[in-house]
Every structure is written in C-alpha cells, then in structure tokens.
Amino acid sequence: MNNEIEIKQYSVGKILGLWALVTLPMFLIRFGLMPVLVPIVSIHPGILYWMLMIVGMIWQFVLSVILLKKELGHLSWAKLKKRLWLNHPVHPKTFKVYKLAYSFTIPIILYAFFFESSGLFAFMGETMNRLFPFMAPADYAKIQNLVSPEFVGDWYLLGIALVSCLFNYLLGEELFFRGILLPQMKGAFGKGDWAMNGVLFAAYHLHKMSDIPLLLVGSIFYGFLNAKYRSFWPSVIIHGVEAIPLLIAVTAVILGFV
C-alpha cells in the first residue's frame, strides 16, 4: 500500500498569499519599524537592521515548518525529502541521479555575479533612486557601511553573519522559495514555474525596492536547475556562494584589516 501523501499543487492565489506573508514583514521592518527604533535604541542602526532582517528570515523558516506540518502531518525524513526535493539532481529522462548537474551551477553563478556585483548595472538602482527618492536605502540598510574601525575585535558580528547566512541561504529564503513554493508552482505556471519563482524572489525584496530590477535579472535563473532536475540543492549553491565574500569581509573588519 502506498502511504505517500500527494500534495495538491498551489493555486496562483495561494502562491501570492504566501509570498505576501514573507514579503510584508520585511517591508514593514524597513519602512515602519526601523524609523521608529533608530532614534530610541542604543544599538548601532546597521546592526539593528541586520538582526531584524534575520528575524524576518527566521519567520520564513517558521512559516515553512507550519506549512510542511499541515501538508505532511508527521515530518519524517522520507516525506520531507520528497516534498522539498532533498536529493541529488535527477536526470529528467533517465530518472537516475545526475550529479553532473551541480557543475551547471557555475555559469548561473557567473551570470548572477555579472549582473548583481559587477557594478556595470548600478545605474538601474541609481536611476530609480533619483526618480523615487523614498526607495533609496537608508545608510543603515547598506551592509558595506559596517566596514568601520569601531567593530574591530567585535566577534559577535561573525555570529550574526553566520546566523544570517544560515537563514538566508538555507533555512529561510531558500527553504521557502525553492523548497516550499517552487515544487508546488508548476500547476499554476507550467514550465515557466522556475522563472516565476525568480520573479517572486526578486519582488520579495520590497525592503530594498530600488534593487529589484537588478535582482530580477540576476535571480531569474536561481530555481532553473532545481525545477529541471528536481533537487533543492543547486539553488542553495548558487545563492549560498554569496556567503563566502560576506564572511571574509566580516572577519576582515573584526581583525582590523579593512
């Protein structure tokens, strides 16, 4: 007897509703809570903002667990593995493990880096900031502003960075967007499920609105390999590679190298 639970594909309405549940808290933290807290708390605004962003990503993890519990009942490894595609990539024709697909993350990483980090397309955000000044990020929202001598020796920053990476690149954003949503989007968006997933992921960044056009171009293919090879891990690699320069930079700041 087959005891596997078949989860009905999400509707467009449900997908957008869940998207709003993770997007609005981040938006409200940035544009509602931070302006109130900055004048009245003694914590460095940049650190406060970073920690609140982490809280928002932890909420994504909590919401994901709630959804999984509702859909699967008992959260056994077998059920989680099937629901979230927690397996190596699988070839779509032979249905055999296809680890070569991991190497396909490299061109996508380079593509995303070219658009998001090269600086060649910074004019997109700058143009939006000029046209819509309210979209411009506050100084505390720019993580590069934490590169300061005042943080030399503050090893707690590395702890914050590690927790941030955990919930950004694995248990928060990735679990929600590529684990919860993507496997359930084909019913609503067909073969374009991975592209729509990238659109939703970019639009989720309402807390840094002026970056959305650049993020849209850079993140559109984040879920492509996941959808093609039915595996959660390619996007974790693609997105998670961002953790490397972040952790190096934080460590350099703490050691006083920058």
Sine and cosine of phi, psi and omega as CSV:
sin_phi,cos_phi,sin_psi,cos_psi,sin_omega,cos_omega
0.00,0.00,0.71,-0.70,-0.03,-1.00
-1.00,0.04,0.92,-0.39,-0.03,-1.00
-0.99,-0.11,0.11,0.99,-0.03,-1.00
-0.93,0.37,0.62,-0.79,0.01,-1.00
-1.00,-0.05,0.84,-0.55,0.05,-1.00
-1.00,-0.05,0.86,-0.52,-0.04,-1.00
-1.00,-0.06,0.82,-0.58,0.03,-1.00
-0.91,0.42,0.69,-0.73,0.02,-1.00
-0.86,0.52,0.58,-0.82,-0.01,-1.00
-0.94,0.33,0.54,-0.84,0.12,-0.99
-0.99,0.13,0.23,-0.97,0.05,-1.00
-0.86,0.51,-0.68,0.74,-0.01,-1.00
-0.88,0.48,-0.68,0.73,0.00,-1.00
-0.92,0.39,-0.65,0.76,0.01,-1.00
-0.87,0.49,-0.73,0.68,-0.01,-1.00
-0.93,0.37,-0.58,0.82,0.04,-1.00
-0.90,0.43,-0.70,0.72,0.03,-1.00
-0.92,0.40,-0.63,0.78,0.06,-1.00
-0.84,0.54,-0.70,0.72,-0.01,-1.00
-0.90,0.44,-0.56,0.83,-0.03,-1.00
-0.92,0.39,-0.42,0.91,0.05,-1.00
-0.98,-0.19,-0.36,0.93,-0.06,-1.00
-0.99,0.11,-0.72,0.70,-0.08,-1.00
-0.88,0.47,-0.64,0.77,0.05,-1.00
-0.86,0.51,-0.65,0.76,0.02,-1.00
-0.91,0.41,-0.65,0.76,0.03,-1.00
-0.89,0.46,-0.70,0.71,-0.03,-1.00
-0.93,0.36,-0.55,0.83,0.07,-1.00
-0.89,0.46,-0.73,0.68,-0.07,-1.00
-0.94,0.34,-0.74,0.67,-0.15,-0.99
-0.98,-0.19,-0.22,0.98,0.01,-1.00
-0.92,-0.38,-0.80,0.60,-0.10,-1.00
-0.98,0.21,-0.71,0.70,-0.07,-1.00
-0.87,0.50,-0.71,0.70,0.03,-1.00
-0.86,0.51,-0.46,0.89,0.03,-1.00
-0.98,0.19,-0.66,0.75,-0.11,-0.99
-0.98,0.19,-0.59,0.81,-0.10,-0.99
-0.81,0.59,-0.71,0.70,-0.03,-1.00
-0.96,0.30,-0.26,0.97,-0.16,-0.99
-0.90,-0.43,-0.11,0.99,0.01,-1.00
-0.93,-0.38,0.44,-0.90,-0.06,-1.00
-1.00,0.00,-0.16,0.99,0.01,-1.00
-0.93,0.37,0.62,-0.78,0.06,-1.00
-0.81,0.59,0.77,-0.64,-0.08,-1.00
-0.82,0.57,-0.62,0.79,0.00,-1.00
-0.91,0.40,-0.65,0.76,0.03,-1.00
-0.93,0.36,-0.67,0.74,0.03,-1.00
-0.86,0.52,-0.73,0.68,-0.01,-1.00
-0.88,0.47,-0.69,0.72,0.00,-1.00
-0.87,0.49,-0.71,0.70,-0.02,-1.00
-0.91,0.41,-0.61,0.79,0.04,-1.00
-0.93,0.36,-0.57,0.82,0.10,-0.99
-0.89,0.46,-0.63,0.78,0.05,-1.00
-0.89,0.45,-0.66,0.75,0.06,-1.00
-0.85,0.52,-0.66,0.75,0.03,-1.00
-0.89,0.46,-0.62,0.78,0.01,-1.00
-0.96,0.28,-0.55,0.84,0.09,-1.00
-0.90,0.44,-0.59,0.81,0.08,-1.00
-0.87,0.50,-0.60,0.80,0.04,-1.00
-0.88,0.47,-0.64,0.77,0.05,-1.00
-0.90,0.43,-0.72,0.69,-0.01,-1.00
-0.87,0.49,-0.71,0.70,0.02,-1.00
-0.88,0.47,-0.66,0.75,0.02,-1.00
-0.87,0.48,-0.68,0.73,0.01,-1.00
-0.91,0.42,-0.66,0.75,0.03,-1.00
-0.86,0.50,-0.72,0.70,0.00,-1.00
-0.90,0.43,-0.68,0.74,0.01,-1.00
-0.90,0.44,-0.66,0.75,0.02,-1.00
-0.89,0.45,-0.65,0.76,0.00,-1.00
-0.92,0.39,-0.64,0.77,-0.06,-1.00
-0.98,0.20,-0.63,0.78,-0.16,-0.99
-0.97,-0.26,-0.29,0.96,-0.10,-0.99
0.96,0.26,-0.91,-0.42,0.05,-1.00
-0.93,0.36,0.80,-0.60,-0.08,-1.00
-1.00,0.02,0.96,0.28,0.07,-1.00
-0.98,0.18,0.38,-0.93,0.01,-1.00
-0.87,0.50,-0.65,0.76,-0.03,-1.00
-0.87,0.50,-0.68,0.73,0.00,-1.00
-0.93,0.36,-0.69,0.72,0.00,-1.00
-0.90,0.44,-0.66,0.76,-0.02,-1.00
-0.87,0.50,-0.69,0.73,-0.01,-1.00
-0.95,0.32,-0.71,0.71,-0.07,-1.00
-0.91,0.41,-0.64,0.77,-0.10,-0.99
-0.98,-0.18,0.03,1.00,-0.06,-1.00
0.86,0.51,0.71,0.70,-0.03,-1.00
-1.00,0.10,0.86,0.52,-0.02,-1.00
-0.64,-0.77,0.19,-0.98,0.11,-0.99
-0.90,0.44,0.38,-0.92,0.07,-1.00
-0.81,0.58,0.58,-0.81,-0.01,-1.00
-0.87,-0.49,0.77,-0.64,0.00,-1.00
-0.90,0.44,0.75,-0.66,-0.08,-1.00
-0.93,0.38,-0.28,0.96,-0.01,-1.00
-0.98,-0.22,-0.68,0.73,-0.03,-1.00
-1.00,-0.01,-0.32,0.95,-0.03,-1.00
0.88,0.47,0.39,0.92,0.06,-1.00
-0.97,-0.23,0.39,-0.92,0.05,-1.00
-0.82,0.57,0.73,-0.68,-0.12,-0.99
-0.75,-0.67,0.97,0.24,-0.09,-1.00
-0.92,0.39,-0.32,0.95,0.05,-1.00
-0.85,0.53,-0.42,0.91,-0.02,-1.00
-0.88,0.48,-0.43,0.90,0.04,-1.00
-0.87,0.49,-0.55,0.83,0.00,-1.00
-0.93,0.36,-0.35,0.94,0.00,-1.00
-0.96,0.29,-0.18,0.98,0.07,-1.00
-0.94,0.35,-0.42,0.91,-0.10,-1.00
-0.87,0.49,-0.79,0.61,0.01,-1.00
-0.89,0.46,-0.52,0.85,0.02,-1.00
-0.94,0.33,-0.63,0.77,0.07,-1.00
-0.87,0.49,-0.71,0.70,0.00,-1.00
-0.91,0.42,-0.63,0.77,0.03,-1.00
-0.88,0.47,-0.76,0.65,-0.02,-1.00
-0.90,0.44,-0.66,0.76,0.01,-1.00
-0.88,0.47,-0.66,0.75,-0.04,-1.00
-0.87,0.50,-0.69,0.73,-0.05,-1.00
-0.99,0.17,-0.61,0.80,-0.14,-0.99
-1.00,-0.06,-0.49,0.87,-0.18,-0.98
-0.88,-0.47,-0.17,0.98,-0.07,-1.00
-0.95,0.30,-0.41,0.91,-0.06,-1.00
1.00,0.06,-0.16,0.99,-0.03,-1.00
-0.92,0.38,-0.39,0.92,-0.06,-1.00
-0.91,-0.42,0.34,0.94,0.01,-1.00
-0.89,0.46,-0.40,0.92,-0.02,-1.00
-0.87,0.49,-0.43,0.91,-0.02,-1.00
-0.90,0.44,-0.76,0.65,0.02,-1.00
-0.93,0.36,-0.63,0.78,-0.01,-1.00
-0.89,0.45,-0.64,0.77,0.03,-1.00
-0.90,0.44,-0.69,0.73,0.02,-1.00
-0.91,0.42,-0.60,0.80,0.01,-1.00
-0.92,0.40,-0.57,0.82,0.04,-1.00
-0.95,0.31,-0.65,0.76,-0.03,-1.00
-0.96,0.27,-0.58,0.82,-0.04,-1.00
-0.75,-0.66,0.99,0.14,-0.09,-1.00
-0.83,0.56,-0.50,0.87,-0.03,-1.00
-0.91,0.40,-0.31,0.95,0.02,-1.00
-0.98,0.18,-0.34,0.94,-0.08,-1.00
-0.86,0.51,0.74,-0.67,-0.02,-1.00
-0.92,0.39,0.65,-0.76,0.10,-0.99
-0.93,0.38,0.35,-0.94,-0.02,-1.00
-0.83,0.55,-0.61,0.79,-0.04,-1.00
-0.94,0.34,-0.29,0.96,0.00,-1.00
-1.00,0.06,-0.07,1.00,0.01,-1.00
-0.99,-0.16,0.95,-0.32,-0.10,-0.99
-0.89,0.45,-0.42,0.91,0.02,-1.00
-0.90,0.43,-0.35,0.94,0.03,-1.00
-0.96,0.28,-0.14,0.99,0.08,-1.00
-0.99,0.12,-0.06,1.00,0.09,-1.00
-0.98,0.21,1.00,0.00,-0.11,-0.99
-0.52,-0.85,0.57,-0.82,0.02,-1.00
-0.87,0.50,-0.36,0.93,-0.04,-1.00
-0.91,0.41,-0.25,0.97,-0.03,-1.00
-0.98,-0.20,0.11,0.99,0.04,-1.00
-0.87,0.49,0.79,-0.62,0.00,-1.00
0.99,0.10,-0.05,1.00,-0.02,-1.00
-1.00,0.04,0.99,0.14,-0.09,-1.00
-0.93,0.36,-0.25,0.97,0.05,-1.00
-0.89,0.46,-0.41,0.91,0.04,-1.00
-0.88,0.47,-0.58,0.81,0.02,-1.00
-0.92,0.39,-0.59,0.81,0.07,-1.00
-0.89,0.45,-0.69,0.72,0.04,-1.00
-0.88,0.48,-0.68,0.73,-0.02,-1.00
-0.90,0.44,-0.65,0.76,0.00,-1.00
-0.92,0.39,-0.67,0.74,0.04,-1.00
-0.91,0.41,-0.64,0.77,0.03,-1.00
-0.86,0.51,-0.71,0.70,0.00,-1.00
-0.90,0.45,-0.65,0.76,-0.02,-1.00
-0.86,0.52,-0.70,0.71,-0.06,-1.00
-1.00,0.00,-0.29,0.96,0.06,-1.00
-0.98,0.18,-0.75,0.66,-0.18,-0.98
-0.98,-0.22,0.01,1.00,-0.01,-1.00
-0.61,-0.79,-0.92,0.39,-0.18,-0.98
-1.00,0.00,-0.17,0.99,-0.03,-1.00
-0.94,-0.35,-1.00,-0.04,-0.06,-1.00
-0.86,0.51,-0.74,0.67,-0.03,-1.00
-0.91,0.41,-0.70,0.71,0.01,-1.00
-0.86,0.51,-0.68,0.73,-0.05,-1.00
-0.95,0.30,-0.79,0.61,-0.12,-0.99
-0.97,0.24,-0.68,0.73,-0.05,-1.00
-0.99,-0.17,-0.29,0.96,0.03,-1.00
-0.99,-0.10,-0.78,0.63,-0.02,-1.00
-0.99,0.16,-0.80,0.60,-0.14,-0.99
-0.98,0.21,-0.81,0.58,-0.19,-0.98
-0.81,0.59,-0.74,0.67,-0.01,-1.00
-0.89,0.45,-0.28,0.96,-0.05,-1.00
-0.95,-0.30,0.24,0.97,-0.09,-1.00
-0.98,-0.20,-0.22,0.98,-0.06,-1.00
-0.89,0.45,-0.59,0.81,0.00,-1.00
-0.88,0.48,-0.52,0.86,-0.03,-1.00
-1.00,-0.05,-0.54,0.84,-0.14,-0.99
-0.82,-0.57,0.08,1.00,0.07,-1.00
0.86,0.52,-0.64,-0.77,-0.05,-1.00
-0.94,0.35,-0.18,0.98,0.04,-1.00
-1.00,-0.04,0.26,0.96,-0.04,-1.00
-0.85,0.53,-0.66,0.75,-0.03,-1.00
-0.92,0.40,-0.61,0.79,0.00,-1.00
-0.93,0.36,-0.68,0.73,0.02,-1.00
-0.91,0.41,-0.55,0.83,0.07,-1.00
-0.88,0.47,-0.65,0.76,0.05,-1.00
-0.91,0.41,-0.62,0.79,0.04,-1.00
-0.89,0.46,-0.72,0.69,0.01,-1.00
-0.90,0.44,-0.62,0.78,0.00,-1.00
-0.90,0.43,-0.67,0.74,0.04,-1.00
-0.91,0.41,-0.70,0.71,-0.04,-1.00
-0.93,0.38,-0.41,0.91,0.06,-1.00
-0.87,0.50,-0.40,0.91,-0.04,-1.00
-0.99,0.13,0.71,0.71,0.07,-1.00
-0.89,0.45,-0.37,0.93,0.02,-1.00
-0.95,0.32,-0.20,0.98,0.19,-0.98
-0.68,-0.74,0.94,0.34,-0.16,-0.99
-0.82,0.57,-0.67,0.75,-0.10,-1.00
-0.93,0.37,-0.24,0.97,0.03,-1.00
-1.00,0.02,-0.16,0.99,-0.12,-0.99
-0.86,0.52,-0.71,0.70,0.01,-1.00
-0.84,0.54,-0.68,0.73,0.01,-1.00
-0.93,0.37,-0.66,0.75,0.02,-1.00
-0.91,0.42,-0.58,0.82,0.00,-1.00
-0.87,0.49,-0.71,0.70,0.01,-1.00
-0.93,0.36,-0.65,0.76,-0.08,-1.00
-0.96,0.26,-0.53,0.85,-0.13,-0.99
-0.97,-0.24,0.03,1.00,-0.11,-0.99
-0.86,0.51,-0.51,0.86,-0.05,-1.00
-0.99,-0.17,0.14,0.99,-0.05,-1.00
-0.82,0.57,-0.65,0.76,-0.07,-1.00
-0.99,-0.14,0.10,1.00,-0.08,-1.00
-0.87,0.49,-0.79,0.62,-0.02,-1.00
-0.92,0.39,-0.58,0.82,0.05,-1.00
-0.84,0.54,-0.75,0.67,-0.05,-1.00
-0.94,0.35,-0.64,0.77,-0.05,-1.00
-0.94,0.35,-0.65,0.76,-0.09,-1.00
-0.93,-0.37,0.20,0.98,0.10,-1.00
0.74,0.67,0.83,0.55,0.03,-1.00
-0.61,-0.79,0.65,-0.76,0.00,-1.00
-0.96,0.27,-0.41,0.91,-0.27,-0.96
-0.98,0.21,-0.52,0.86,0.00,-1.00
-0.82,0.57,-0.70,0.71,-0.02,-1.00
-0.94,0.35,-0.48,0.88,0.08,-1.00
-0.89,0.46,-0.65,0.76,0.04,-1.00
-0.93,0.38,-0.74,0.67,-0.05,-1.00
-0.87,0.49,-0.74,0.67,-0.02,-1.00
-0.97,0.24,-0.65,0.76,-0.11,-0.99
-0.94,0.34,-0.31,0.95,0.01,-1.00
-0.88,0.47,-0.35,0.94,0.05,-1.00
-0.89,0.46,-0.39,0.92,-0.03,-1.00
-0.92,0.40,-0.47,0.88,-0.08,-1.00
-0.89,0.46,-0.84,0.54,0.03,-1.00
-0.90,0.44,-0.53,0.85,0.02,-1.00
-0.89,0.45,-0.77,0.64,-0.04,-1.00
-0.92,0.39,-0.58,0.82,0.05,-1.00
-0.91,0.42,-0.70,0.71,-0.02,-1.00
-0.90,0.43,-0.69,0.73,0.00,-1.00
-0.89,0.46,-0.69,0.72,0.02,-1.00
-0.89,0.45,-0.64,0.77,0.02,-1.00
-0.89,0.45,-0.64,0.77,0.03,-1.00
-0.90,0.44,-0.71,0.70,-0.03,-1.00
-0.89,0.46,-0.61,0.79,-0.02,-1.00
-0.99,0.12,-0.08,1.00,0.04,-1.00
0.98,0.20,0.39,0.92,-0.02,-1.00
-0.99,0.14,-0.24,0.97,-0.02,-1.00
-0.77,-0.63,0.00,0.00,0.00,0.00
